C-alpha cells in the first residue's frame, strides 16, 4: 500500500514547482482550468495546482474504468 503522506508531500512539491515555473499563476491562467473552489486573497496558487492534478487523476481513473468495462 502506498504511503499517502509521502504522495501528498510529493504532489505539494510538484504543485509549488509548477506554480513557480509559471511565475505564481494559477492553472486558470496557464491551462484554462476552471477551479471548483472559490478564490480569495488567502488562496495560494499552488493549492489550485493540487486541485488541477487531482482533477486530472480523477479523469484518468474514470477513463481507465470505462476502458476496462468495454468488451
mmJSON file of the N, C-alpha and C atoms, coordinates in Angstrom:
{"data_MODEL":{"atom_site":{
"group_PDB":["ATOM","ATOM","ATOM","ATOM","ATOM","ATOM","ATOM","ATOM","ATOM","ATOM","ATOM","ATOM","ATOM","ATOM","ATOM","ATOM","ATOM","ATOM","ATOM","ATOM","ATOM","ATOM","ATOM","ATOM","ATOM","ATOM","ATOM","ATOM","ATOM","ATOM","ATOM","ATOM","ATOM","ATOM","ATOM","ATOM","ATOM","ATOM","ATOM","ATOM","ATOM","ATOM","ATOM","ATOM","ATOM","ATOM","ATOM","ATOM","ATOM","ATOM","ATOM","ATOM","ATOM","ATOM","ATOM","ATOM","ATOM","ATOM","ATOM","ATOM","ATOM","ATOM","ATOM","ATOM","ATOM","ATOM","ATOM","ATOM","ATOM","ATOM","ATOM","ATOM","ATOM","ATOM","ATOM","ATOM","ATOM","ATOM","ATOM","ATOM","ATOM","ATOM","ATOM","ATOM","ATOM","ATOM","ATOM","ATOM","ATOM","ATOM","ATOM","ATOM","ATOM","ATOM","ATOM","ATOM","ATOM","ATOM","ATOM","ATOM","ATOM","ATOM","ATOM","ATOM","ATOM","ATOM","ATOM","ATOM","ATOM","ATOM","ATOM","ATOM","ATOM","ATOM","ATOM","ATOM","ATOM","ATOM","ATOM","ATOM","ATOM","ATOM","ATOM","ATOM","ATOM","ATOM","ATOM","ATOM","ATOM","ATOM","ATOM","ATOM","ATOM","ATOM","ATOM","ATOM","ATOM","ATOM","ATOM","ATOM","ATOM","ATOM","ATOM","ATOM","ATOM","ATOM","ATOM","ATOM","ATOM","ATOM","ATOM","ATOM","ATOM","ATOM","ATOM","ATOM","ATOM","ATOM","ATOM","ATOM","ATOM","ATOM","ATOM","ATOM","ATOM","ATOM","ATOM","ATOM","ATOM","ATOM","ATOM","ATOM","ATOM","ATOM","ATOM","ATOM","ATOM","ATOM","ATOM","ATOM","ATOM","ATOM","ATOM","ATOM","ATOM","ATOM","ATOM","ATOM","ATOM","ATOM","ATOM","ATOM","ATOM","ATOM","ATOM","ATOM","ATOM","ATOM","ATOM","ATOM","ATOM","ATOM","ATOM","ATOM","ATOM","ATOM","ATOM","ATOM","ATOM","ATOM","ATOM","ATOM","ATOM"],
"id":[1,2,3,4,5,6,7,8,9,10,11,12,13,14,15,16,17,18,19,20,21,22,23,24,25,26,27,28,29,30,31,32,33,34,35,36,37,38,39,40,41,42,43,44,45,46,47,48,49,50,51,52,53,54,55,56,57,58,59,60,61,62,63,64,65,66,67,68,69,70,71,72,73,74,75,76,77,78,79,80,81,82,83,84,85,86,87,88,89,90,91,92,93,94,95,96,97,98,99,100,101,102,103,104,105,106,107,108,109,110,111,112,113,114,115,116,117,118,119,120,121,122,123,124,125,126,127,128,129,130,131,132,133,134,135,136,137,138,139,140,141,142,143,144,145,146,147,148,149,150,151,152,153,154,155,156,157,158,159,160,161,162,163,164,165,166,167,168,169,170,171,172,173,174,175,176,177,178,179,180,181,182,183,184,185,186,187,188,189,190,191,192,193,194,195,196,197,198,199,200,201,202,203,204,205,206,207,208,209,210,211,212,213],
"type_symbol":["N","C","C","N","C","C","N","C","C","N","C","C","N","C","C","N","C","C","N","C","C","N","C","C","N","C","C","N","C","C","N","C","C","N","C","C","N","C","C","N","C","C","N","C","C","N","C","C","N","C","C","N","C","C","N","C","C","N","C","C","N","C","C","N","C","C","N","C","C","N","C","C","N","C","C","N","C","C","N","C","C","N","C","C","N","C","C","N","C","C","N","C","C","N","C","C","N","C","C","N","C","C","N","C","C","N","C","C","N","C","C","N","C","C","N","C","C","N","C","C","N","C","C","N","C","C","N","C","C","N","C","C","N","C","C","N","C","C","N","C","C","N","C","C","N","C","C","N","C","C","N","C","C","N","C","C","N","C","C","N","C","C","N","C","C","N","C","C","N","C","C","N","C","C","N","C","C","N","C","C","N","C","C","N","C","C","N","C","C","N","C","C","N","C","C","N","C","C","N","C","C","N","C","C","N","C","C","N","C","C","N","C","C"],
"label_atom_id":["N","CA","C","N","CA","C","N","CA","C","N","CA","C","N","CA","C","N","CA","C","N","CA","C","N","CA","C","N","CA","C","N","CA","C","N","CA","C","N","CA","C","N","CA","C","N","CA","C","N","CA","C","N","CA","C","N","CA","C","N","CA","C","N","CA","C","N","CA","C","N","CA","C","N","CA","C","N","CA","C","N","CA","C","N","CA","C","N","CA","C","N","CA","C","N","CA","C","N","CA","C","N","CA","C","N","CA","C","N","CA","C","N","CA","C","N","CA","C","N","CA","C","N","CA","C","N","CA","C","N","CA","C","N","CA","C","N","CA","C","N","CA","C","N","CA","C","N","CA","C","N","CA","C","N","CA","C","N","CA","C","N","CA","C","N","CA","C","N","CA","C","N","CA","C","N","CA","C","N","CA","C","N","CA","C","N","CA","C","N","CA","C","N","CA","C","N","CA","C","N","CA","C","N","CA","C","N","CA","C","N","CA","C","N","CA","C","N","CA","C","N","CA","C","N","CA","C","N","CA","C","N","CA","C","N","CA","C","N","CA","C","N","CA","C","N","CA","C"],
"label_alt_id":[null,null,null,null,null,null,null,null,null,null,null,null,null,null,null,null,null,null,null,null,null,null,null,null,null,null,null,null,null,null,null,null,null,null,null,null,null,null,null,null,null,null,null,null,null,null,null,null,null,null,null,null,null,null,null,null,null,null,null,null,null,null,null,null,null,null,null,null,null,null,null,null,null,null,null,null,null,null,null,null,null,null,null,null,null,null,null,null,null,null,null,null,null,null,null,null,null,null,null,null,null,null,null,null,null,null,null,null,null,null,null,null,null,null,null,null,null,null,null,null,null,null,null,null,null,null,null,null,null,null,null,null,null,null,null,null,null,null,null,null,null,null,null,null,null,null,null,null,null,null,null,null,null,null,null,null,null,null,null,null,null,null,null,null,null,null,null,null,null,null,null,null,null,null,null,null,null,null,null,null,null,null,null,null,null,null,null,null,null,null,null,null,null,null,null,null,null,null,null,null,null,null,null,null,null,null,null,null,null,null,null,null,null],
"label_comp_id":["UNK","UNK","UNK","UNK","UNK","UNK","UNK","UNK","UNK","UNK","UNK","UNK","UNK","UNK","UNK","UNK","UNK","UNK","UNK","UNK","UNK","UNK","UNK","UNK","UNK","UNK","UNK","UNK","UNK","UNK","UNK","UNK","UNK","UNK","UNK","UNK","UNK","UNK","UNK","UNK","UNK","UNK","UNK","UNK","UNK","UNK","UNK","UNK","UNK","UNK","UNK","UNK","UNK","UNK","UNK","UNK","UNK","UNK","UNK","UNK","UNK","UNK","UNK","UNK","UNK","UNK","UNK","UNK","UNK","UNK","UNK","UNK","UNK","UNK","UNK","UNK","UNK","UNK","UNK","UNK","UNK","UNK","UNK","UNK","UNK","UNK","UNK","UNK","UNK","UNK","UNK","UNK","UNK","UNK","UNK","UNK","UNK","UNK","UNK","UNK","UNK","UNK","UNK","UNK","UNK","UNK","UNK","UNK","UNK","UNK","UNK","UNK","UNK","UNK","UNK","UNK","UNK","UNK","UNK","UNK","UNK","UNK","UNK","UNK","UNK","UNK","UNK","UNK","UNK","UNK","UNK","UNK","UNK","UNK","UNK","UNK","UNK","UNK","UNK","UNK","UNK","UNK","UNK","UNK","UNK","UNK","UNK","UNK","UNK","UNK","UNK","UNK","UNK","UNK","UNK","UNK","UNK","UNK","UNK","UNK","UNK","UNK","UNK","UNK","UNK","UNK","UNK","UNK","UNK","UNK","UNK","UNK","UNK","UNK","UNK","UNK","UNK","UNK","UNK","UNK","UNK","UNK","UNK","UNK","UNK","UNK","UNK","UNK","UNK","UNK","UNK","UNK","UNK","UNK","UNK","UNK","UNK","UNK","UNK","UNK","UNK","UNK","UNK","UNK","UNK","UNK","UNK","UNK","UNK","UNK","UNK","UNK","UNK"],
"label_asym_id":["A","A","A","A","A","A","A","A","A","A","A","A","A","A","A","A","A","A","A","A","A","A","A","A","A","A","A","A","A","A","A","A","A","A","A","A","A","A","A","A","A","A","A","A","A","A","A","A","A","A","A","A","A","A","A","A","A","A","A","A","A","A","A","A","A","A","A","A","A","A","A","A","A","A","A","A","A","A","A","A","A","A","A","A","A","A","A","A","A","A","A","A","A","A","A","A","A","A","A","A","A","A","A","A","A","A","A","A","A","A","A","A","A","A","A","A","A","A","A","A","A","A","A","A","A","A","A","A","A","A","A","A","A","A","A","A","A","A","A","A","A","A","A","A","A","A","A","A","A","A","A","A","A","A","A","A","A","A","A","A","A","A","A","A","A","A","A","A","A","A","A","A","A","A","A","A","A","A","A","A","A","A","A","A","A","A","A","A","A","A","A","A","A","A","A","A","A","A","A","A","A","A","A","A","A","A","A","A","A","A","A","A","A"],
"label_entity_id":["1","1","1","1","1","1","1","1","1","1","1","1","1","1","1","1","1","1","1","1","1","1","1","1","1","1","1","1","1","1","1","1","1","1","1","1","1","1","1","1","1","1","1","1","1","1","1","1","1","1","1","1","1","1","1","1","1","1","1","1","1","1","1","1","1","1","1","1","1","1","1","1","1","1","1","1","1","1","1","1","1","1","1","1","1","1","1","1","1","1","1","1","1","1","1","1","1","1","1","1","1","1","1","1","1","1","1","1","1","1","1","1","1","1","1","1","1","1","1","1","1","1","1","1","1","1","1","1","1","1","1","1","1","1","1","1","1","1","1","1","1","1","1","1","1","1","1","1","1","1","1","1","1","1","1","1","1","1","1","1","1","1","1","1","1","1","1","1","1","1","1","1","1","1","1","1","1","1","1","1","1","1","1","1","1","1","1","1","1","1","1","1","1","1","1","1","1","1","1","1","1","1","1","1","1","1","1","1","1","1","1","1","1"],
"label_seq_id":[1,1,1,2,2,2,3,3,3,4,4,4,5,5,5,6,6,6,7,7,7,8,8,8,9,9,9,10,10,10,11,11,11,12,12,12,13,13,13,14,14,14,15,15,15,16,16,16,17,17,17,18,18,18,19,19,19,20,20,20,21,21,21,22,22,22,23,23,23,24,24,24,25,25,25,26,26,26,27,27,27,28,28,28,29,29,29,30,30,30,31,31,31,32,32,32,33,33,33,34,34,34,35,35,35,36,36,36,37,37,37,38,38,38,39,39,39,40,40,40,41,41,41,42,42,42,43,43,43,44,44,44,45,45,45,46,46,46,47,47,47,48,48,48,49,49,49,50,50,50,51,51,51,52,52,52,53,53,53,54,54,54,55,55,55,56,56,56,57,57,57,58,58,58,59,59,59,60,60,60,61,61,61,62,62,62,63,63,63,64,64,64,65,65,65,66,66,66,67,67,67,68,68,68,69,69,69,70,70,70,71,71,71],
"pdbx_PDB_ins_code":[null,null,null,null,null,null,null,null,null,null,null,null,null,null,null,null,null,null,null,null,null,null,null,null,null,null,null,null,null,null,null,null,null,null,null,null,null,null,null,null,null,null,null,null,null,null,null,null,null,null,null,null,null,null,null,null,null,null,null,null,null,null,null,null,null,null,null,null,null,null,null,null,null,null,null,null,null,null,null,null,null,null,null,null,null,null,null,null,null,null,null,null,null,null,null,null,null,null,null,null,null,null,null,null,null,null,null,null,null,null,null,null,null,null,null,null,null,null,null,null,null,null,null,null,null,null,null,null,null,null,null,null,null,null,null,null,null,null,null,null,null,null,null,null,null,null,null,null,null,null,null,null,null,null,null,null,null,null,null,null,null,null,null,null,null,null,null,null,null,null,null,null,null,null,null,null,null,null,null,null,null,null,null,null,null,null,null,null,null,null,null,null,null,null,null,null,null,null,null,null,null,null,null,null,null,null,null,null,null,null,null,null,null],
"Cartn_x":[0.842,0.0,0.889,0.604,1.445,1.325,2.379,2.407,1.703,0.48,-0.334,0.326,0.934,1.586,2.718,3.488,4.592,4.063,2.992,2.401,1.879,1.228,0.713,1.854,2.954,4.108,4.713,4.784,5.33,4.424,3.12,2.186,2.297,2.436,2.594,3.879,4.97,6.24,6.107,5.441,5.251,4.391,3.336,2.456,3.213,4.018,4.802,5.831,6.451,7.443,6.792,5.654,4.981,4.452,3.933,3.451,4.595,5.759,6.915,7.366,7.311,7.703,6.812,5.557,4.61,4.439,5.474,5.516,4.365,3.976,2.952,1.53,1.35,-0.003,-0.74,-2.045,-2.86,-3.167,-3.666,-3.951,-5.024,-5.873,-6.868,-6.182,-5.06,-4.349,-3.435,-2.986,-1.999,-2.65,-3.545,-4.137,-5.654,-6.206,-7.656,-8.462,-7.918,-8.603,-9.632,-10.861,-11.919,-11.909,-11.353,-11.186,-12.538,-12.787,-14.066,-14.18,-13.075,-13.098,-13.222,-13.703,-13.829,-12.519,-11.983,-10.711,-10.941,-9.922,-9.936,-8.506,-8.312,-6.958,-6.044,-6.632,-5.838,-5.505,-6.067,-5.823,-4.408,-3.688,-2.358,-2.462,-1.764,-1.884,-1.496,-0.542,-0.143,-1.252,-2.157,-3.328,-4.198,-4.325,-5.121,-4.469,-3.127,-2.441,-2.71,-2.782,-3.103,-4.499,-5.469,-6.823,-6.804,-5.981,-5.859,-5.33,-4.28,-3.721,-4.735,-5.472,-6.487,-7.579,-7.953,-8.947,-8.433,-7.157,-6.567,-6.564,-6.212,-6.168,-7.563,-8.57,-9.945,-10.409,-10.062,-10.435,-9.729,-8.453,-7.691,-8.269,-8.65,-9.23,-10.573,-11.369,-12.653,-12.472,-11.503,-11.222,-10.737,-9.877,-9.372,-10.503,-11.41,-12.549,-13.454,-13.684,-14.512,-13.859,-12.556,-11.835,-11.881,-11.874,-11.958,-13.338,-14.37,-15.726,-16.133,-15.303,-15.602,-15.328,-16.171,-15.96,-14.735],
"Cartn_y":[-1.182,0.0,1.248,2.239,3.432,4.305,5.029,5.952,7.241,7.451,8.59,9.9,9.965,11.181,11.561,10.587,10.854,11.306,10.67,11.076,12.504,12.853,14.211,15.221,14.868,15.767,15.95,14.887,14.97,15.808,15.62,16.42,17.887,18.175,19.56,20.158,19.414,19.907,20.161,19.252,19.418,20.645,20.823,21.974,23.28,23.34,24.552,24.789,23.724,23.846,24.404,23.83,24.281,25.696,25.997,27.352,28.351,28.036,28.921,29.013,27.895,27.868,28.794,28.9,29.762,31.108,31.545,32.861,33.086,32.018,32.127,32.153,31.894,31.912,30.627,30.755,29.576,28.868,27.627,26.89,27.543,28.395,29.099,29.974,30.563,31.469,30.712,29.543,28.812,27.816,26.976,25.915,26.035,27.18,27.434,26.427,26.027,25.106,25.883,25.402,26.043,25.449,26.169,25.689,25.567,24.434,24.254,25.025,25.545,26.264,27.77,28.459,29.901,30.542,31.425,32.071,33.262,33.534,34.698,35.208,36.225,36.758,35.768,34.804,33.798,32.584,32.508,31.363,31.438,30.344,30.254,29.485,29.963,29.345,27.868,27.476,26.067,25.175,25.713,24.937,24.615,25.574,25.372,24.337,24.322,23.313,21.92,21.783,20.476,20.05,20.963,20.644,20.248,20.931,20.613,19.189,18.831,17.477,16.427,16.724,15.79,15.59,16.671,16.588,15.722,15.906,15.075,13.6,13.328,11.95,11.329,12.087,11.574,11.272,12.156,11.922,10.679,10.527,9.363,8.085,8.112,6.931,6.59,7.592,7.358,6.767,7.271,6.742,5.301,5.008,3.643,2.688,3.151,2.324,2.046,3.062,2.879,1.903,1.993,1.106,-0.344,-0.557,-1.911,-2.525,-1.688,-2.207,-2.431,-1.982,-2.216,-3.668,-4.205,-5.614,-5.784],
"Cartn_z":[0.0,0.0,0.0,-0.871,-0.956,0.288,0.559,1.682,1.273,1.766,1.37,1.769,2.935,3.392,2.444,2.025,1.105,-0.25,-0.734,-2.006,-1.939,-0.846,-0.689,-0.676,-0.025,0.026,-1.364,-2.128,-3.48,-4.376,-4.261,-5.059,-4.683,-3.402,-2.965,-3.541,-3.504,-4.059,-5.561,-6.265,-7.71,-8.003,-7.229,-7.425,-7.202,-6.159,-5.883,-6.986,-7.473,-8.546,-9.811,-10.201,-11.413,-11.241,-10.074,-9.799,-9.954,-9.402,-9.536,-10.986,-11.7,-13.112,-13.941,-13.558,-14.266,-13.553,-12.854,-12.209,-11.234,-10.524,-9.488,-10.0,-11.296,-11.844,-11.51,-11.313,-11.045,-12.354,-12.296,-13.528,-14.404,-13.821,-14.626,-15.664,-15.287,-16.188,-17.15,-16.766,-17.555,-18.505,-17.996,-18.816,-18.919,-18.553,-18.631,-17.827,-16.662,-15.758,-14.959,-14.952,-14.186,-12.777,-11.856,-10.495,-9.793,-9.132,-8.455,-7.144,-6.634,-5.362,-5.61,-4.608,-4.693,-4.235,-5.034,-4.693,-3.761,-2.979,-2.097,-1.997,-1.204,-1.032,-0.334,0.395,1.101,0.236,-0.976,-1.848,-2.41,-2.263,-2.844,-4.152,-5.171,-6.497,-6.484,-5.636,-5.64,-5.114,-4.271,-3.844,-5.064,-5.964,-7.176,-8.089,-8.126,-8.929,-8.374,-7.055,-6.465,-6.909,-6.881,-7.339,-8.812,-9.595,-11.014,-11.2,-10.455,-10.548,-10.089,-9.024,-8.541,-9.593,-10.263,-11.323,-12.475,-12.86,-13.91,-13.508,-12.256,-11.768,-11.791,-11.385,-11.396,-12.812,-13.755,-15.152,-15.688,-15.376,-15.84,-15.249,-13.977,-13.333,-13.976,-14.305,-14.962,-16.342,-17.092,-18.431,-18.349,-17.396,-17.224,-16.868,-16.015,-15.612,-16.81,-17.645,-18.832,-19.8,-19.982,-20.888,-20.42,-19.105,-18.574,-18.803,-18.852,-18.985,-20.447,-21.388,-22.801,-23.179,-24.069,-24.478,-25.347],
"occupancy":[1.0,1.0,1.0,1.0,1.0,1.0,1.0,1.0,1.0,1.0,1.0,1.0,1.0,1.0,1.0,1.0,1.0,1.0,1.0,1.0,1.0,1.0,1.0,1.0,1.0,1.0,1.0,1.0,1.0,1.0,1.0,1.0,1.0,1.0,1.0,1.0,1.0,1.0,1.0,1.0,1.0,1.0,1.0,1.0,1.0,1.0,1.0,1.0,1.0,1.0,1.0,1.0,1.0,1.0,1.0,1.0,1.0,1.0,1.0,1.0,1.0,1.0,1.0,1.0,1.0,1.0,1.0,1.0,1.0,1.0,1.0,1.0,1.0,1.0,1.0,1.0,1.0,1.0,1.0,1.0,1.0,1.0,1.0,1.0,1.0,1.0,1.0,1.0,1.0,1.0,1.0,1.0,1.0,1.0,1.0,1.0,1.0,1.0,1.0,1.0,1.0,1.0,1.0,1.0,1.0,1.0,1.0,1.0,1.0,1.0,1.0,1.0,1.0,1.0,1.0,1.0,1.0,1.0,1.0,1.0,1.0,1.0,1.0,1.0,1.0,1.0,1.0,1.0,1.0,1.0,1.0,1.0,1.0,1.0,1.0,1.0,1.0,1.0,1.0,1.0,1.0,1.0,1.0,1.0,1.0,1.0,1.0,1.0,1.0,1.0,1.0,1.0,1.0,1.0,1.0,1.0,1.0,1.0,1.0,1.0,1.0,1.0,1.0,1.0,1.0,1.0,1.0,1.0,1.0,1.0,1.0,1.0,1.0,1.0,1.0,1.0,1.0,1.0,1.0,1.0,1.0,1.0,1.0,1.0,1.0,1.0,1.0,1.0,1.0,1.0,1.0,1.0,1.0,1.0,1.0,1.0,1.0,1.0,1.0,1.0,1.0,1.0,1.0,1.0,1.0,1.0,1.0,1.0,1.0,1.0,1.0,1.0,1.0],
"B_iso_or_equiv":[0.0,0.0,0.0,0.0,0.0,0.0,0.0,0.0,0.0,0.0,0.0,0.0,0.0,0.0,0.0,0.0,0.0,0.0,0.0,0.0,0.0,0.0,0.0,0.0,0.0,0.0,0.0,0.0,0.0,0.0,0.0,0.0,0.0,0.0,0.0,0.0,0.0,0.0,0.0,0.0,0.0,0.0,0.0,0.0,0.0,0.0,0.0,0.0,0.0,0.0,0.0,0.0,0.0,0.0,0.0,0.0,0.0,0.0,0.0,0.0,0.0,0.0,0.0,0.0,0.0,0.0,0.0,0.0,0.0,0.0,0.0,0.0,0.0,0.0,0.0,0.0,0.0,0.0,0.0,0.0,0.0,0.0,0.0,0.0,0.0,0.0,0.0,0.0,0.0,0.0,0.0,0.0,0.0,0.0,0.0,0.0,0.0,0.0,0.0,0.0,0.0,0.0,0.0,0.0,0.0,0.0,0.0,0.0,0.0,0.0,0.0,0.0,0.0,0.0,0.0,0.0,0.0,0.0,0.0,0.0,0.0,0.0,0.0,0.0,0.0,0.0,0.0,0.0,0.0,0.0,0.0,0.0,0.0,0.0,0.0,0.0,0.0,0.0,0.0,0.0,0.0,0.0,0.0,0.0,0.0,0.0,0.0,0.0,0.0,0.0,0.0,0.0,0.0,0.0,0.0,0.0,0.0,0.0,0.0,0.0,0.0,0.0,0.0,0.0,0.0,0.0,0.0,0.0,0.0,0.0,0.0,0.0,0.0,0.0,0.0,0.0,0.0,0.0,0.0,0.0,0.0,0.0,0.0,0.0,0.0,0.0,0.0,0.0,0.0,0.0,0.0,0.0,0.0,0.0,0.0,0.0,0.0,0.0,0.0,0.0,0.0,0.0,0.0,0.0,0.0,0.0,0.0,0.0,0.0,0.0,0.0,0.0,0.0],
"pdbx_formal_charge":[null,null,null,null,null,null,null,null,null,null,null,null,null,null,null,null,null,null,null,null,null,null,null,null,null,null,null,null,null,null,null,null,null,null,null,null,null,null,null,null,null,null,null,null,null,null,null,null,null,null,null,null,null,null,null,null,null,null,null,null,null,null,null,null,null,null,null,null,null,null,null,null,null,null,null,null,null,null,null,null,null,null,null,null,null,null,null,null,null,null,null,null,null,null,null,null,null,null,null,null,null,null,null,null,null,null,null,null,null,null,null,null,null,null,null,null,null,null,null,null,null,null,null,null,null,null,null,null,null,null,null,null,null,null,null,null,null,null,null,null,null,null,null,null,null,null,null,null,null,null,null,null,null,null,null,null,null,null,null,null,null,null,null,null,null,null,null,null,null,null,null,null,null,null,null,null,null,null,null,null,null,null,null,null,null,null,null,null,null,null,null,null,null,null,null,null,null,null,null,null,null,null,null,null,null,null,null,null,null,null,null,null,null],
"auth_seq_id":[1,1,1,2,2,2,3,3,3,4,4,4,5,5,5,6,6,6,7,7,7,8,8,8,9,9,9,10,10,10,11,11,11,12,12,12,13,13,13,14,14,14,15,15,15,16,16,16,17,17,17,18,18,18,19,19,19,20,20,20,21,21,21,22,22,22,23,23,23,24,24,24,25,25,25,26,26,26,27,27,27,28,28,28,29,29,29,30,30,30,31,31,31,32,32,32,33,33,33,34,34,34,35,35,35,36,36,36,37,37,37,38,38,38,39,39,39,40,40,40,41,41,41,42,42,42,43,43,43,44,44,44,45,45,45,46,46,46,47,47,47,48,48,48,49,49,49,50,50,50,51,51,51,52,52,52,53,53,53,54,54,54,55,55,55,56,56,56,57,57,57,58,58,58,59,59,59,60,60,60,61,61,61,62,62,62,63,63,63,64,64,64,65,65,65,66,66,66,67,67,67,68,68,68,69,69,69,70,70,70,71,71,71],
"auth_comp_id":["UNK","UNK","UNK","UNK","UNK","UNK","UNK","UNK","UNK","UNK","UNK","UNK","UNK","UNK","UNK","UNK","UNK","UNK","UNK","UNK","UNK","UNK","UNK","UNK","UNK","UNK","UNK","UNK","UNK","UNK","UNK","UNK","UNK","UNK","UNK","UNK","UNK","UNK","UNK","UNK","UNK","UNK","UNK","UNK","UNK","UNK","UNK","UNK","UNK","UNK","UNK","UNK","UNK","UNK","UNK","UNK","UNK","UNK","UNK","UNK","UNK","UNK","UNK","UNK","UNK","UNK","UNK","UNK","UNK","UNK","UNK","UNK","UNK","UNK","UNK","UNK","UNK","UNK","UNK","UNK","UNK","UNK","UNK","UNK","UNK","UNK","UNK","UNK","UNK","UNK","UNK","UNK","UNK","UNK","UNK","UNK","UNK","UNK","UNK","UNK","UNK","UNK","UNK","UNK","UNK","UNK","UNK","UNK","UNK","UNK","UNK","UNK","UNK","UNK","UNK","UNK","UNK","UNK","UNK","UNK","UNK","UNK","UNK","UNK","UNK","UNK","UNK","UNK","UNK","UNK","UNK","UNK","UNK","UNK","UNK","UNK","UNK","UNK","UNK","UNK","UNK","UNK","UNK","UNK","UNK","UNK","UNK","UNK","UNK","UNK","UNK","UNK","UNK","UNK","UNK","UNK","UNK","UNK","UNK","UNK","UNK","UNK","UNK","UNK","UNK","UNK","UNK","UNK","UNK","UNK","UNK","UNK","UNK","UNK","UNK","UNK","UNK","UNK","UNK","UNK","UNK","UNK","UNK","UNK","UNK","UNK","UNK","UNK","UNK","UNK","UNK","UNK","UNK","UNK","UNK","UNK","UNK","UNK","UNK","UNK","UNK","UNK","UNK","UNK","UNK","UNK","UNK","UNK","UNK","UNK","UNK","UNK","UNK"],
"auth_asym_id":["A","A","A","A","A","A","A","A","A","A","A","A","A","A","A","A","A","A","A","A","A","A","A","A","A","A","A","A","A","A","A","A","A","A","A","A","A","A","A","A","A","A","A","A","A","A","A","A","A","A","A","A","A","A","A","A","A","A","A","A","A","A","A","A","A","A","A","A","A","A","A","A","A","A","A","A","A","A","A","A","A","A","A","A","A","A","A","A","A","A","A","A","A","A","A","A","A","A","A","A","A","A","A","A","A","A","A","A","A","A","A","A","A","A","A","A","A","A","A","A","A","A","A","A","A","A","A","A","A","A","A","A","A","A","A","A","A","A","A","A","A","A","A","A","A","A","A","A","A","A","A","A","A","A","A","A","A","A","A","A","A","A","A","A","A","A","A","A","A","A","A","A","A","A","A","A","A","A","A","A","A","A","A","A","A","A","A","A","A","A","A","A","A","A","A","A","A","A","A","A","A","A","A","A","A","A","A","A","A","A","A","A","A"],
"auth_atom_id":["N","CA","C","N","CA","C","N","CA","C","N","CA","C","N","CA","C","N","CA","C","N","CA","C","N","CA","C","N","CA","C","N","CA","C","N","CA","C","N","CA","C","N","CA","C","N","CA","C","N","CA","C","N","CA","C","N","CA","C","N","CA","C","N","CA","C","N","CA","C","N","CA","C","N","CA","C","N","CA","C","N","CA","C","N","CA","C","N","CA","C","N","CA","C","N","CA","C","N","CA","C","N","CA","C","N","CA","C","N","CA","C","N","CA","C","N","CA","C","N","CA","C","N","CA","C","N","CA","C","N","CA","C","N","CA","C","N","CA","C","N","CA","C","N","CA","C","N","CA","C","N","CA","C","N","CA","C","N","CA","C","N","CA","C","N","CA","C","N","CA","C","N","CA","C","N","CA","C","N","CA","C","N","CA","C","N","CA","C","N","CA","C","N","CA","C","N","CA","C","N","CA","C","N","CA","C","N","CA","C","N","CA","C","N","CA","C","N","CA","C","N","CA","C","N","CA","C","N","CA","C","N","CA","C","N","CA","C","N","CA","C","N","CA","C","N","CA","C"],
"pdbx_PDB_model_num":[1,1,1,1,1,1,1,1,1,1,1,1,1,1,1,1,1,1,1,1,1,1,1,1,1,1,1,1,1,1,1,1,1,1,1,1,1,1,1,1,1,1,1,1,1,1,1,1,1,1,1,1,1,1,1,1,1,1,1,1,1,1,1,1,1,1,1,1,1,1,1,1,1,1,1,1,1,1,1,1,1,1,1,1,1,1,1,1,1,1,1,1,1,1,1,1,1,1,1,1,1,1,1,1,1,1,1,1,1,1,1,1,1,1,1,1,1,1,1,1,1,1,1,1,1,1,1,1,1,1,1,1,1,1,1,1,1,1,1,1,1,1,1,1,1,1,1,1,1,1,1,1,1,1,1,1,1,1,1,1,1,1,1,1,1,1,1,1,1,1,1,1,1,1,1,1,1,1,1,1,1,1,1,1,1,1,1,1,1,1,1,1,1,1,1,1,1,1,1,1,1,1,1,1,1,1,1,1,1,1,1,1,1]
}}}
